[in-house]
Amino acid sequence: MRILIAGGTGLIGKRLTETLSKDGNEIVVLTRSENSNSGNIATYVKWSGKQDDMSWVKRTGKIDAVFNLSGRSISDKWNEEVKRAIDNSRIDSTKSIVEGIRNMDDAPEVLINASAIGYYGSRGDEVLTEDSDPGDDFFARLCVNWENEAFKAQDYGLRVIATRTSIVLDSNEGALPQIVAPLRRGIGSRLGSGKQWMSWIHGHDVSRAMSFLLKGSIHGPVNLSAPSPVVNKEFMQTVARAIGKKARLPAPAAILKGMLGEMADYLLLTSQRVSSKKLQDSGFSFEYPELETALKSILSQ
């Protein structure tokens, strides 16, 4: 297949590009980077990610499938300007992709568009499936709008999937290195109350799951989350054991909010107990279903 990936230079995009290339697919990556030279495993095409910029369509040629993973990092300290950038980068790029698909002479078969478990908001102990109602905070509303824009591609005959992705565990990028750093100093036995549910997925399983979704007939929202979420206190203690440390000092919610602002509520203190049943029932098997084995794999690298 000839596969287009928007956002192919981020944490998930780099893994996905490598996985799909190894499977024998031809990869075209849309990037905002000035470096648009072709690499060994992908061809890079410059784009702005703006809705009114369709210049990328002719330069990508015929495409069989599209992944849209584009969006500004959410790991910066949030203020109103950053929140607007987080929102606009996702909505505008998705509008650009869908409009580009509409302008293609030969439309692709499938669009797999990023979303996040932030769709659900903070839900305590509730088990969250793809049929659960959305939350009503900033990030939940963003995810609803994000998915709605992606599903407009159904009007052009595409099978559309919104991947509601949980915390992606990776040795070099994302949340895990930021969690490991204070734990090495004995800080972070729990974040806030420690009772909030944390849903997670190994980076390798993310790319495997996205590759899996290219096949078959599954559509609509799909949770990308390992089948064994844990409460935060257990998560932090498991990470500490994996690096051979004892974490004794908790990180109170007030301190986290003082350091990170509103982002702390959405990324560290929110409770999301996400089910992977839809993905597993479709035939996908996780290589890393348990947190301890996932962490051993990652932190031994």
N, C-alpha and C positions, 0 to 999 in steps of 0.2 A: 504494500500500500504506500501511497504518497501522503504523508501526514504533516499537517501544519500545526505548529505549537507557538502560540502567543504567550510570552512570559517564559520562554524556554531557558533563560539564563538564571532563574531563581533556584531555590533549594529543591523544590519538586520538579521543576522543569529540566534541570540538569540530569537528575536521576532518570526521568522519563525518557529524555532524548537518548540516553545511553541504552536503556532497556529496549526501546523500540528499534533502535539501530541494530542492536545485536540480534533481534528477531528478523532482520532482513528488510526492514522498511526504509524508505527514503524519507528523510526528515528535512523540513523547511522550518526555520525558527524566525519568528517576527521579534525584532529587538529594537529598543530605543537607543542602544549603544551606537556610538560612532563607528565602532569596529564591526563592519558588516562583511568581512572577508569570509569566504567559505572555509569551514573546518574539515576535519577528517570524517566526522560522523554526521554533519549537518550543513545545510546551506543557510546562511543568515541574510535576512532581508530587513532593511531599515523601515520602521514605521513610527508614527507619532502616537498611536493609540487613541487619536481623536475621532469623533464620530464622522466628521465631514472630510476625513482624509481617506480616500479610496485608492491612493496611488499604489498601495501594496498589492492590490488584487491582480493586476496584470503581471507583476513581477514574480508572483508565486506560481503561476501556471495552474494546471489541473490538480485538484486536491481531492483525496478520497475521504479524509477524516480531519476534524479540527479539534484541538485542545486549546481552550482559553484559560490560562493560568495567570493572566496579567493583573497586576495591582500593587500599589505601594506597600512596603513593609508596615506591619502594625506594631513593630517592636520599639518604635520611638515613643518618648513621653508625649502623651496626647495633649493638645490644646485645640481650639476651634479650627485653626488653620490646618493642623495635621489631620484632624477628623475630616475636614472637607477634602483634603488630598486623598485620604484613604477611600472615601466614598467616590469621588469623581474618577479616580484612576480605575476603579472596578466597573462602574456604570458606563463610563465613556468608552472604555476598551471593548466591553461586551456589545454595546451599540454598534461600534465600528466593525466588529466581527460579523454580527448578524446582517448589517447593511452590506458588508462585503460579500457575504454569502448570497444575498439577494441579487447582487450585481454579477455573480459568476455565470458564465455561459453553461457550465456543467456543475451543478451543485454537489457538494460532498454528501456522504451517506449519514454521517453522524457528527454532532457537536457535543463534546464533553466539556462542560464549563465549571470552573471552580466555584465553590461556595464554602461554607464553614459551619461547624456545629454551633457557632455563635447565633445561627438562625433561631435556636431554641430559647435563648436567654438563660438565666439562672433558674434551675428548676428543682433544687433540693434532691430528694431521693427518687424522683420520678424516672422511670425507664423511658427513654426517648427513642421513638421510632420515626420513620419518615412521614408517618401520618399524624404525628404530634403537632399541636398548634405552634405557631411561631411566638417568640417573646415580643416584648414591646420596649426594648431599649435601643440605643443608637445602632449597635452592631447587628441586632436582630432585624431591625427595619432595613438596614443596608442589605443584608443577605436576602430578604424577601424581594427587594427591588432588583437586586443582582440576578436572582433566579428568574424573575418575571421577564427581564430583558432577554435572557438566554432562551427561554421557552418560546419566544416569538419566532425562532428559527423553525419551529414545527410547521409554521404556515408555508414554508418552502419545501416541505416534504422530508425534513431531517428527523432522525431519532435524536432526542436531546436528553442528556443526563446532567444533573447538577450534583457535583461531588461535595457533600458536606463533610469536610475533612476535619479531623480532630488534631490535637497537638502532635506534630511530626517529630519523631526522635531521630536525631542525627548527631554525629560526633563533632562536627565543625560548625554547623549553622543551626538557626532556629532557637528554641527555648532551652534545650538541654544544656549547652555550654554555660548559659547564664544561671541555670539552676546548680550546676556542678561547682562553679567558682566559689560561692559562699559556703557550700557544704564542705569544701576542702579546708575551710577555716573553722568548721564546727558550728556554722550558723545556718539555720533553716530546718530544724527538726520538724517543723510544720509551718505552713503559711496561713496566717489568720487562725481560724478555729481548727483547721486541719480536717474538718468533717466534710468539706466540699468534694464532690466527685470529680475526678480527672479522667477524661477519655483521651486515649493516646493511640499512636500507630507507628510502627517501625518504618523508617524511610524506604527501606527495600520493599515492604509490603504495599506502600503507597503506589510506587511505580508499577508493581506487579498487578495491583488491583485496577489501575487505570488502563493498563494494557489488556487486561481481562475484559473490561467493559466495552472495548472495541468490538468484541464478538457477541454473538447472540442477539437477543431482543430486549434486554433489560432497558428500561427508560425511566424518566422522572428523577426525583431526588434519590440519592444513594448515600448512606452514611459510610464514610471511610474511617473506621475506627476498630481497633482490636477488640476481640470479644470479652476482654477482662478489664473493664475500668476499675479503678481503685480510688479510695478516698485520699485526700492530699497527704495526710500524715503517713499513710502507708507508702505512697509514692516517694515522698522525700526520704523516708527511712530505707527504702529499697535502693534508691540512688546512692545514698550514703554507704550502704554495705557494698555496693558494686565498686566503689572507689576506695574501699578500705578505710572509711572514716566513721567516726561517731558524731552525729549531729545532736547537740544538747540544747542549743539556744533556739527558741522559736522566733519567727518574724511576725510580730503583731500586725494586724490589718492597718492600724493607724500609721505605723511606720512605713509600710508598703505604699499606702496612699500618699503619704508625704513625699516619698521618693519618686514615685511613678505617676502620681495623679490618677486620673480616671482610668487609665490603662490597667491599673492594678485590679480594679473591680472586674473588668472584662476578661483578663487573661489569667489571673492568679487566684482570685477569690470566688469566681463564679462556679456554680455546681452543675455539671452536665454529665449525666449517666446515660451514655449513648449505646443503643443496640446496633449490632452488626448483622442481625438476622437476615435482612433482605439480601445483602451481598453474599452471605454464606449459603442461603437457600438457592441462590442462582448458580452455585457450584464453585465459588471461590474458596480456597483453603489458605489460611494464614500460615506463613512460615514462622512467625513470631507472635503467637497468641497470648503469651504470658509476659508480664513486665520484666521479671527477673532475667529470663533468657534473652529478651530483647536488649536489655541494658548490658548484659555480659557481651553480647555480640558487638554492640556499638562501642563500649568503653574499652574494649580490648584492642581496638584498631590503633 
